[in-house]
Amino acid sequence: MDAVEKPVEPQALTDTAKSSSEASSSNGEDAQNRLGGTSRRVIQVCATAALGGFLYGFSANAMSGTLAQPSFIAMFLTTSDATARMDALLASFLGGSFVGCIVQAPVSNRWGRRKANLTAAMVSIIAGVLQSASYHIAMLLVARVLCGIGAGMVIANSPVYMSEVAPPRTRGLLVGLQGVGIVTAYIVCSLCGLIFSFVQNPVQWRLTFIVLTVAAVGFACSLVFLPESPRWLMEKGKEEQARAELERLHNTKSDPDGTLARAEATQIKAQVEAERHLPKGYLYIFKTPHLRKRAFCSILLWVMGQGTGITAIANLIPVLMGGLGFGTTLQLGLGCAWTVAAIAGCIVNVTYLDKIGRVKLLVIGGITNATILATMTALVKYYLSTTFQPGINALVALYFIFGFAFTSTIECTAYVYGSEIWPTHLRSEGSTIAYASFFGNALAYSAPVNLALKNIGWKYYLVFVSVTVVSTAILAVYFPETKNLTLEEINAKFGDEVAIDLKDAIAVEVQAGASTGKTITHLKEREMSRG
């Protein structure tokens, strides 16, 4: 005769937790031990989901090396409006991405996180084919808009999914893999640009977009191996499936009996039930104080992040190197080296994200990048377009230091923070607000970048310095810290009520497991005595 273990109901758990909140400290220590592990399964899931970041990064950076390809220049940039065309090619992608991050929310809410990413992959495949087949600037611009829509969907939806499957103690590391995926794509894209520059054929510039299409197909196929978000499943009333997915994701050596997964499921269910009848929509978000604060945090997050000029600089590294007097091959080679410095920064970022904390890293990044940009401004003013080699070398070195400084502090941190601060029933809409700010600010700084550098030169860098300094100062006093908290417990940081504390849920599950064990032992003893 076996005892069947049933899930603890939220109200029963709340009552039990209150009555046993002063139980022995061993329960608290046990809860800490169970919270500490990360399963191989959840690492595999988040690493696979990070391919969405790779797809976005390749889509965004594909035009960077292409702008320096001789065959592309011959086909599209020999007209008198070449500078305007370059700005339009960058702006069309960012404009499409802005639309994509808005579109993903209703798709994700209705059909799930996986299907939203599958839709993004399909759009990216179509866009990749159109870009690689373009024979006219208008066709290429339309294809870049479509490419942006797919990329905007995937960059906004993927961190939502990853944050919902990752455990609290390593969520920063796992969701931060999105940033690693993006910068890894920058490296691969830069290498493609460098390698394909040696192809002596008019098809040369199209090869990068063919690789982009293959990457989109690969991402679509990878979704087969991913489970749906347990929180989305719970919200849709699929409790049994949600519990099963949580147990598969969070079963670790430190918690072999799945106590943490059951406690999480109980907490998630209680929070979903508490939020089920709350209003939804962007108007409700901006009318409600605790949600409005989240919206302002999401917007300011990327006002600061994009205010550093990172997107404009990353997309134009080969062109900027050309302005320093380097040839095509060296331009593309330095672009590759820049992305290697950026990925090194990402590795540092995800390593310390759960140790130092989100807000501290963002503030450190804002101050550091503003300082570097101010120094860069002076060097651009005095040494750009000159033959003074020490000044040129110093400027090149600062571009590399800037890339490392940004990705080691802001890149991955921002992706994590923007997705984790929202409650489950509004997480997709919250991600839309964050990435609308991401792409809106990127568009504002990147669209005019070639004309701005041509007309006002070094003064354009002062815009980056000013925005970064002001936004970092506000961020330092306004943003609450979220490290090591469950998504439900983060709600308390914004003034929401947390239905059930996770440690209480774990303590109750441990007690329930102990009671079940005693019952089974007693039954066995009775059977033996009868024998």
C-alpha positions in Angstrom: 0.0 0.0 0.0 1.5 3.3 -1.1 0.8 6.9 0.2 0.0 9.3 -2.7 1.6 12.7 -2.3 -0.8 15.5 -3.2 0.0 19.2 -3.9 -0.5 21.5 -1.0 -3.3 24.0 -1.6 -2.3 27.7 -1.4 -4.7 28.6 1.4 -3.8 25.5 3.4 -0.1 26.3 2.9 -0.5 29.9 4.0 -2.3 28.8 7.2 0.4 26.1 7.9 3.2 28.5 7.1 1.9 31.0 9.6 1.4 28.4 12.3 4.9 27.0 11.8 6.8 30.2 11.0 8.6 29.9 14.4 9.6 26.3 13.8 13.2 25.1 14.1 15.9 26.9 12.2 16.7 23.6 10.5 13.8 24.3 8.1 15.3 27.6 7.1 18.7 26.0 6.5 17.0 23.2 4.5 15.2 25.8 2.4 18.5 27.6 1.7 20.1 24.3 0.6 17.2 23.5 -1.7 17.3 26.9 -3.3 21.0 26.7 -4.1 21.1 24.1 -6.8 20.6 24.4 -10.6 19.7 21.4 -12.7 21.4 20.4 -15.9 18.0 20.4 -17.5 17.3 24.1 -16.8 20.8 25.1 -18.0 20.2 23.2 -21.3 16.8 24.9 -21.7 18.2 28.4 -21.1 21.2 27.9 -23.3 19.0 26.7 -26.1 16.6 29.6 -25.6 19.6 31.9 -25.8 19.7 31.0 -29.5 17.0 33.6 -29.7 19.5 36.2 -28.6 21.9 34.8 -31.2 19.2 35.3 -33.9 18.6 38.9 -32.8 22.3 39.7 -32.6 23.0 38.3 -36.1 20.0 40.1 -37.5 21.0 43.4 -36.0 24.7 43.2 -36.9 24.4 41.7 -40.4 24.3 45.1 -42.0 27.4 46.3 -40.1 30.0 44.3 -42.1 27.9 44.5 -45.2 28.3 48.3 -45.4 32.0 47.8 -45.8 31.8 45.1 -48.6 32.9 46.4 -52.0 30.2 44.5 -53.9 27.5 46.0 -51.6 29.0 49.5 -52.0 29.1 49.1 -55.7 25.4 48.1 -55.9 23.8 50.4 -53.3 26.1 53.1 -52.1 27.5 54.9 -55.1 24.7 57.4 -55.3 24.8 61.0 -53.9 22.5 60.0 -51.0 24.7 57.1 -49.9 25.0 58.4 -46.3 21.2 58.7 -46.0 20.8 55.2 -47.4 23.2 53.8 -44.7 21.1 55.6 -42.0 17.9 54.3 -43.5 19.2 50.7 -43.5 20.0 50.9 -39.8 16.8 52.8 -39.0 14.5 50.4 -40.9 15.7 47.5 -38.9 15.2 49.3 -35.6 11.8 50.6 -36.6 10.7 47.0 -37.5 12.1 45.8 -34.2 10.0 48.4 -32.3 6.9 47.0 -34.0 8.1 43.4 -33.3 8.4 43.9 -29.6 4.9 45.3 -29.5 3.4 42.4 -31.5 5.0 39.7 -29.4 2.9 40.5 -26.3 -0.5 39.4 -27.5 1.0 36.4 -29.4 2.9 35.3 -26.3 -0.1 35.8 -23.9 -2.5 33.9 -26.1 -0.4 31.0 -27.6 2.5 30.8 -25.3 6.2 31.8 -25.2 7.4 29.0 -27.5 4.9 29.8 -30.2 5.7 33.5 -30.0 9.4 32.6 -30.7 8.4 30.2 -33.5 6.4 33.0 -35.1 9.5 35.3 -34.8 11.6 32.6 -36.4 9.3 32.3 -39.4 9.3 36.0 -40.0 13.1 36.0 -39.7 13.4 33.2 -42.3 11.2 35.1 -44.8 13.2 38.3 -44.1 16.5 36.4 -44.6 15.5 35.1 -48.0 14.3 38.6 -49.1 17.5 40.3 -47.9 19.8 37.8 -49.7 17.7 38.2 -52.9 17.5 42.0 -52.9 18.3 43.8 -56.2 16.9 47.2 -55.3 17.3 49.5 -52.3 13.5 49.6 -51.7 13.3 45.8 -51.6 16.3 45.7 -49.2 14.7 48.3 -46.9 11.4 46.4 -46.8 13.3 43.2 -46.0 15.2 45.0 -43.2 11.9 46.1 -41.7 10.6 42.5 -41.7 13.9 41.3 -40.3 13.5 43.9 -37.5 10.0 42.6 -36.7 11.2 39.1 -36.2 14.2 40.2 -34.2 12.1 42.5 -32.0 9.7 39.7 -31.2 12.4 37.3 -30.2 14.5 39.7 -28.1 11.5 40.8 -26.1 10.0 37.3 -25.7 13.1 35.2 -25.0 14.1 36.8 -21.7 10.5 36.5 -20.5 10.6 32.8 -21.2 14.0 32.3 -19.6 13.1 34.3 -16.5 10.1 32.1 -16.0 12.0 28.8 -16.1 15.1 29.8 -14.2 15.5 29.3 -10.5 15.9 32.4 -8.4 19.5 32.0 -7.2 20.9 31.7 -10.7 18.3 33.6 -12.7 20.8 36.4 -13.5 23.3 34.0 -14.9 20.8 32.0 -17.0 18.7 34.9 -18.4 22.0 36.8 -19.0 22.8 34.1 -21.5 20.6 36.1 -23.8 23.3 38.8 -23.9 26.0 36.2 -24.4 24.0 34.9 -27.4 23.6 38.4 -28.9 27.3 39.2 -28.6 28.4 35.7 -29.9 26.3 36.5 -33.0 28.2 39.7 -33.3 31.4 37.7 -33.4 30.1 35.2 -36.0 28.6 38.0 -38.1 31.9 39.9 -38.0 33.8 36.8 -39.0 31.4 36.3 -41.9 32.0 39.8 -43.0 35.7 39.4 -42.9 35.8 36.0 -44.6 33.3 36.9 -47.3 35.3 40.1 -48.1 37.8 37.8 -49.9 35.1 36.4 -52.2 35.6 38.0 -55.6 32.0 37.8 -56.9 29.0 40.1 -56.9 27.2 37.5 -54.6 29.7 38.4 -51.9 27.5 40.6 -49.7 24.5 38.3 -50.0 26.4 35.4 -48.2 25.9 37.0 -44.8 22.2 37.1 -45.2 22.1 33.5 -46.4 23.9 32.6 -43.1 21.2 34.6 -41.3 18.5 32.6 -42.9 20.2 29.3 -41.8 20.4 30.7 -38.3 16.7 31.4 -38.3 15.9 27.9 -39.5 18.1 26.5 -36.8 16.4 28.5 -34.1 13.0 27.4 -35.2 14.1 23.7 -35.0 15.6 24.2 -31.5 12.2 25.2 -30.2 11.1 21.5 -30.5 13.4 20.7 -27.5 12.0 23.4 -25.2 9.1 23.0 -22.7 6.5 25.7 -22.4 6.8 28.2 -19.5 5.4 26.7 -16.3 4.1 30.1 -15.3 2.2 30.5 -18.6 0.8 27.0 -18.2 -0.4 27.7 -14.7 -2.0 31.0 -15.8 -3.9 29.0 -18.5 -5.2 26.5 -15.9 -2.8 23.7 -17.0 -1.7 23.0 -13.4 -0.7 19.3 -13.8 1.5 20.1 -16.8 3.0 23.1 -15.1 3.9 21.1 -12.0 5.4 18.3 -14.2 7.6 20.8 -16.1 8.8 22.5 -12.9 9.8 19.1 -11.4 11.8 18.3 -14.6 13.4 21.7 -14.7 14.3 22.1 -11.0 15.1 18.6 -9.8 18.7 18.8 -8.5 21.1 16.8 -6.3 20.5 19.1 -3.4 16.7 18.6 -3.8 16.3 15.0 -5.3 12.7 14.7 -4.1 11.5 17.8 -6.0 10.5 19.8 -2.9 11.6 23.1 -4.4 9.6 22.4 -7.6 6.4 21.6 -5.6 6.9 24.7 -3.4 7.4 26.9 -6.5 4.3 25.4 -8.1 2.2 26.2 -5.0 3.6 29.8 -4.8 3.0 30.4 -8.6 -0.5 29.0 -8.4 -1.3 31.2 -5.4 0.1 34.3 -7.1 -1.7 33.5 -10.4 -5.0 33.1 -8.5 -4.4 36.4 -6.7 -3.7 38.2 -10.0 -6.3 36.4 -12.1 -9.1 38.9 -11.9 -6.9 42.0 -12.1 -7.2 44.3 -15.1 -4.7 44.1 -17.9 -3.5 46.5 -20.6 -1.1 49.4 -21.0 -3.6 52.0 -19.7 -4.0 50.0 -16.5 -0.2 49.8 -16.1 0.3 53.6 -16.3 -2.8 54.3 -14.1 -1.6 52.0 -11.3 1.2 53.3 -9.1 3.2 50.0 -8.5 2.9 49.1 -12.1 3.7 52.6 -13.3 7.0 52.4 -11.3 7.8 49.2 -13.1 7.1 50.9 -16.5 9.4 53.9 -15.6 12.1 51.5 -14.5 11.8 49.6 -17.8 11.9 52.8 -19.9 14.8 54.3 -17.9 16.7 51.1 -18.1 17.2 51.5 -21.8 17.3 55.3 -21.8 20.6 54.7 -19.9 21.7 51.6 -21.8 21.2 53.0 -25.3 22.2 56.5 -24.2 25.7 55.2 -24.1 25.5 55.0 -27.9 26.3 51.2 -27.8 24.0 50.3 -30.7 25.2 53.1 -32.9 28.8 52.3 -32.2 28.5 48.5 -32.5 26.8 48.8 -35.9 29.3 51.2 -37.2 32.6 49.8 -35.9 34.0 49.0 -39.4 32.9 52.4 -40.7 34.4 54.1 -37.7 37.6 52.3 -38.2 37.5 53.4 -41.8 37.3 56.9 -40.6 40.6 56.4 -38.7 42.3 55.5 -42.0 42.2 51.6 -42.0 41.6 49.6 -45.2 38.6 47.3 -45.7 40.2 44.1 -44.4 41.6 45.8 -41.3 38.3 47.5 -40.7 36.5 44.2 -40.7 39.3 42.5 -38.7 39.1 45.2 -36.0 35.3 44.8 -36.0 35.8 41.1 -35.2 38.3 41.8 -32.4 35.9 44.4 -30.9 33.2 41.7 -30.6 35.6 39.4 -28.9 36.2 42.1 -26.3 32.5 42.4 -25.9 31.9 38.7 -25.4 34.6 38.7 -22.7 32.6 41.4 -21.0 29.4 39.3 -21.2 31.1 36.4 -19.5 32.2 38.7 -16.6 28.7 40.1 -16.5 26.8 36.8 -16.1 29.4 35.5 -13.6 28.8 38.4 -11.1 25.2 39.3 -11.8 23.8 37.1 -9.0 26.6 38.1 -6.6 26.9 41.8 -7.0 23.3 42.6 -7.8 21.5 44.2 -10.8 21.4 47.8 -9.6 25.0 48.1 -8.5 26.2 46.7 -11.8 24.0 49.2 -13.8 25.3 52.1 -11.7 28.9 51.0 -12.1 28.4 50.6 -15.8 26.8 54.0 -16.2 29.6 55.8 -14.5 32.3 53.8 -16.2 30.9 54.2 -19.7 30.2 57.9 -19.2 33.9 58.4 -18.3 35.1 56.4 -21.3 32.8 58.3 -23.6 34.0 61.7 -22.3 37.6 60.6 -23.0 36.6 59.3 -26.4 35.0 62.7 -27.2 38.3 64.5 -26.6 40.3 62.0 -28.7 37.7 62.2 -31.6 37.9 66.0 -31.4 41.7 66.2 -31.7 42.8 63.1 -33.6 40.1 61.9 -35.9 41.1 62.5 -39.5 44.6 63.2 -38.6 47.8 61.2 -39.0 48.9 61.5 -35.4 49.4 57.7 -34.7 49.5 57.8 -30.9 46.1 59.6 -30.8 44.6 57.2 -33.3 45.9 54.2 -31.4 44.4 55.5 -28.2 41.0 56.0 -29.8 41.0 52.4 -31.2 42.0 51.1 -27.7 39.1 53.1 -26.1 36.6 51.6 -28.6 37.7 48.2 -27.3 37.6 49.3 -23.6 34.2 50.8 -24.2 32.8 47.5 -25.6 34.1 45.5 -22.7 32.9 48.0 -20.1 29.4 48.0 -21.5 28.9 44.3 -21.8 30.6 43.5 -18.4 28.1 45.7 -16.5 25.0 46.7 -18.5 24.4 44.3 -21.4 23.2 41.1 -19.7 22.0 42.9 -16.5 19.5 45.0 -18.5 18.0 41.9 -20.2 17.5 40.2 -16.9 16.1 43.2 -15.0 13.6 44.3 -17.6 12.0 40.8 -17.7 12.0 39.9 -14.0 10.3 42.9 -12.5 6.9 42.3 -13.9 4.1 40.1 -12.5 3.2 37.0 -14.6 -0.1 38.3 -16.0 1.7 41.5 -17.4 5.2 40.2 -18.0 4.8 40.2 -21.8 3.4 43.7 -21.8 6.2 44.8 -19.5 8.7 43.3 -21.8 7.1 45.3 -24.6 7.6 48.5 -22.7 11.2 47.7 -21.9 12.1 46.9 -25.5 10.0 49.7 -27.0 12.4 51.9 -24.9 15.3 49.8 -26.2 14.5 50.2 -29.9 13.0 53.7 -29.5 16.3 55.0 -28.0 18.4 52.9 -30.4 16.5 54.4 -33.3 16.9 58.0 -31.9 20.7 57.6 -31.6 21.4 55.3 -34.6 19.2 56.7 -37.3 21.1 60.0 -37.6 24.5 58.7 -36.6 26.2 59.0 -40.0 24.8 62.5 -40.7 25.5 63.6 -37.1 29.2 62.4 -37.2 29.6 64.0 -40.6 28.0 67.4 -39.6 28.8 67.9 -35.9 31.5 65.2 -35.4 32.8 64.9 -31.8 30.0 66.9 -30.4 27.6 64.0 -31.0 29.5 62.0 -28.3 28.6 64.7 -25.8 24.9 63.6 -26.2 25.9 60.1 -25.1 27.8 61.4 -22.1 25.0 63.7 -21.0 22.2 61.1 -21.3 24.3 58.4 -19.5 25.2 60.6 -16.6 21.7 61.9 -15.9 19.9 58.6 -16.3 22.5 56.7 -14.2 21.9 59.2 -11.3 18.1 58.6 -11.4 18.5 54.9 -11.7 20.8 54.7 -8.6 18.1 56.0 -6.3 14.9 54.7 -8.1 15.5 51.1 -9.0 14.9 48.4 -6.3 17.3 45.4 -6.1 16.0 42.0 -7.3 18.9 39.5 -7.0 18.2 36.0 -5.6 14.4 36.7 -5.3 11.7 34.6 -7.0 9.7 36.4 -9.6 6.7 36.4 -7.1 8.8 37.8 -4.3 10.1 40.6 -6.5 6.5 41.9 -6.5 7.0 43.0 -2.8 9.8 45.3 -3.9 7.2 47.3 -5.9 4.6 47.3 -3.1 2.6 44.3 -4.3 1.3 41.6 -1.9 3.1 38.2 -2.2 0.5 35.5 -1.7 3.0 32.9 -0.3 6.7 33.2 0.6 8.8 30.5 -1.1 10.8 29.6 2.0 7.5 29.1 3.9 6.3 26.9 1.0 9.5 24.8 1.1 9.2 24.4 4.9 5.6 23.2 4.5 6.6 20.8 1.7 9.5 19.4 3.9 7.1 18.9 6.8 4.5 17.3 4.5 7.3 15.0 3.1 8.4 14.0 6.6 4.8 13.2 7.5 4.4 11.1 4.4 7.6 9.3 5.2 6.5 8.6 8.8 3.2 7.2 7.5 4.9 4.9 5.0 7.3 3.7 7.7 4.4 3.0 10.1 2.5 1.1 7.4 5.6 -1.1 6.7 6.1 -1.8 10.4 2.4 -2.9 10.6 2.9 -5.2 7.6 6.0 -6.7 9.1 4.3 -7.3 12.5 1.4 -9.1 10.8 3.9 -11.3 9.0 
